[in-house]
């Protein structure tokens, strides 16, 4: 039974004599032992202990206040206007609230461990990692001792304030993540519907095709065989950057090419989507949204440089190589009375990467 409580029993059984030579020295190194224990002020003065306890839970409640302020700042300093000063104020005051919340928890935890928790030094002998029932019981007892020494179960003000601070620190993250989701507004009644947003662009019937980035309208007669032109809607120039210029351009960007009409293989319901061999396809790859900007004039293939998806322009931009899941959406086009290329309608399918059930 004596060996059953020996924590080094497993290691002692595996010890073997060293094959080396034992050398006896006349002045062996002495064990330095632990230095004399120095009591803290809080151990000597009960009033100091009470002050330390008050400081700890006050810091935790300061953390709660910082988390509440971060949530309030998110509401008090909105960024819907798009003005730089509003965005700066929003980031500044939310950041200050979160920083105060986390800093107060950290300082409070450190002060708790240094001034309030039990302060003593002890030596823990090394032993085998696999323990017996007695070792398991000792581990449970160690948790109980730690609870007693830290005062976590006994000092209710510290415990409750710490729990409140940790719970409150999560609130800013929840609120800010909610702000990432689009939402409907009177100006944009479909702003919270991602399916609608991906299914519609700036293109509409009568919108002129314009050069990117100059915005100059394009005449059909100016498009030569074998050419590839980067195109944006002419109306894009009326949108400011604060009103979503880049977002609208990213969805509406088009690549325009001219082939011989007899080279095109067109479905009967799309026979009038091109004009005299000129076709327009979305420039946004249907794989992960990279710009499909490389055109092989001789093969009439469009190449996405990111992941090497290839599309056949002569056959409705079908995928002939690579990971893209579907053809590039085609923009129906024609010309107006002045010979300028115009859109017949918006895209009839969502542009960009395949999403949800689309394959």
Secondary structure in CASP SS format (residue, H / E / C, confidence):
PFRMAT SS
TARGET T0000
AUTHOR 0000-0000-0000
METHOD secondary structure of the structure
MODEL  1
X C 1.00
X C 1.00
X H 1.00
X H 1.00
X H 1.00
X C 1.00
X C 1.00
X C 1.00
X H 1.00
X H 1.00
X H 1.00
X H 1.00
X H 1.00
X H 1.00
X C 1.00
X C 1.00
X C 1.00
X C 1.00
X C 1.00
X C 1.00
X C 1.00
X C 1.00
X C 1.00
X C 1.00
X C 1.00
X C 1.00
X C 1.00
X C 1.00
X C 1.00
X C 1.00
X C 1.00
X C 1.00
X C 1.00
X C 1.00
X C 1.00
X C 1.00
X C 1.00
X C 1.00
X C 1.00
X C 1.00
X H 1.00
X H 1.00
X H 1.00
X H 1.00
X C 1.00
X H 1.00
X H 1.00
X H 1.00
X H 1.00
X H 1.00
X H 1.00
X H 1.00
X H 1.00
X H 1.00
X H 1.00
X H 1.00
X H 1.00
X H 1.00
X H 1.00
X H 1.00
X H 1.00
X H 1.00
X H 1.00
X H 1.00
X H 1.00
X H 1.00
X H 1.00
X H 1.00
X H 1.00
X H 1.00
X H 1.00
X H 1.00
X H 1.00
X H 1.00
X H 1.00
X H 1.00
X C 1.00
X C 1.00
X C 1.00
X C 1.00
X C 1.00
X C 1.00
X C 1.00
X H 1.00
X H 1.00
X H 1.00
X H 1.00
X H 1.00
X H 1.00
X H 1.00
X H 1.00
X H 1.00
X H 1.00
X H 1.00
X H 1.00
X H 1.00
X H 1.00
X H 1.00
X H 1.00
X H 1.00
X H 1.00
X H 1.00
X H 1.00
X H 1.00
X H 1.00
X H 1.00
X H 1.00
X H 1.00
X H 1.00
X H 1.00
X H 1.00
X H 1.00
X H 1.00
X H 1.00
X H 1.00
X H 1.00
X C 1.00
X C 1.00
X C 1.00
X C 1.00
X C 1.00
X C 1.00
X C 1.00
X C 1.00
X C 1.00
X C 1.00
X C 1.00
X C 1.00
X C 1.00
X C 1.00
X C 1.00
X C 1.00
X H 1.00
X H 1.00
X H 1.00
X H 1.00
X H 1.00
X H 1.00
X H 1.00
X H 1.00
X H 1.00
X H 1.00
X H 1.00
X H 1.00
X H 1.00
X H 1.00
X H 1.00
X H 1.00
X H 1.00
X H 1.00
X C 1.00
X C 1.00
X C 1.00
X C 1.00
X C 1.00
X H 1.00
X H 1.00
X H 1.00
X H 1.00
X H 1.00
X H 1.00
X H 1.00
X H 1.00
X H 1.00
X H 1.00
X H 1.00
X H 1.00
X H 1.00
X H 1.00
X H 1.00
X H 1.00
X H 1.00
X H 1.00
X H 1.00
X H 1.00
X H 1.00
X H 1.00
X H 1.00
X C 1.00
X C 1.00
X C 1.00
X C 1.00
X C 1.00
X C 1.00
X C 1.00
X C 1.00
X C 1.00
X C 1.00
X C 1.00
X C 1.00
X C 1.00
X C 1.00
X C 1.00
X H 1.00
X H 1.00
X H 1.00
X H 1.00
X H 1.00
X H 1.00
X C 1.00
X C 1.00
X C 1.00
X C 1.00
X C 1.00
X C 1.00
X C 1.00
X C 1.00
X E 1.00
X E 1.00
X E 1.00
X E 1.00
X C 1.00
X C 1.00
X C 1.00
X C 1.00
X C 1.00
X E 1.00
X C 1.00
X E 1.00
X H 1.00
X H 1.00
X H 1.00
X C 1.00
X C 1.00
X C 1.00
X C 1.00
X C 1.00
X E 1.00
X E 1.00
X E 1.00
X E 1.00
X E 1.00
X E 1.00
X H 1.00
X H 1.00
X H 1.00
X H 1.00
X H 1.00
X C 1.00
X C 1.00
X H 1.00
X H 1.00
X H 1.00
X C 1.00
X H 1.00
X H 1.00
X H 1.00
X H 1.00
X H 1.00
X H 1.00
X H 1.00
X H 1.00
X C 1.00
X E 1.00
X E 1.00
X E 1.00
X E 1.00
X E 1.00
X C 1.00
X C 1.00
X H 1.00
X H 1.00
X H 1.00
X C 1.00
X C 1.00
X C 1.00
X C 1.00
X H 1.00
X H 1.00
X H 1.00
X C 1.00
X C 1.00
X C 1.00
X C 1.00
X E 1.00
X C 1.00
X C 1.00
X E 1.00
X E 1.00
X E 1.00
X E 1.00
X E 1.00
X C 1.00
X E 1.00
X C 1.00
X C 1.00
X C 1.00
X C 1.00
X C 1.00
X C 1.00
X E 1.00
X C 1.00
X C 1.00
X E 1.00
X E 1.00
X E 1.00
X C 1.00
X C 1.00
X C 1.00
X C 1.00
X E 1.00
X E 1.00
X E 1.00
X C 1.00
X C 1.00
X C 1.00
X C 1.00
X C 1.00
X C 1.00
X E 1.00
X E 1.00
X E 1.00
X H 1.00
X H 1.00
X H 1.00
X C 1.00
X C 1.00
X E 1.00
X E 1.00
X E 1.00
X E 1.00
X C 1.00
X C 1.00
X C 1.00
X C 1.00
X C 1.00
X C 1.00
X C 1.00
X C 1.00
X E 1.00
X C 1.00
X C 1.00
X E 1.00
X E 1.00
X E 1.00
X C 1.00
X C 1.00
X C 1.00
X C 1.00
X E 1.00
X E 1.00
X E 1.00
X E 1.00
X C 1.00
X C 1.00
X C 1.00
X C 1.00
X C 1.00
X C 1.00
X C 1.00
X C 1.00
X C 1.00
X C 1.00
X C 1.00
X C 1.00
X C 1.00
X C 1.00
X C 1.00
X C 1.00
END
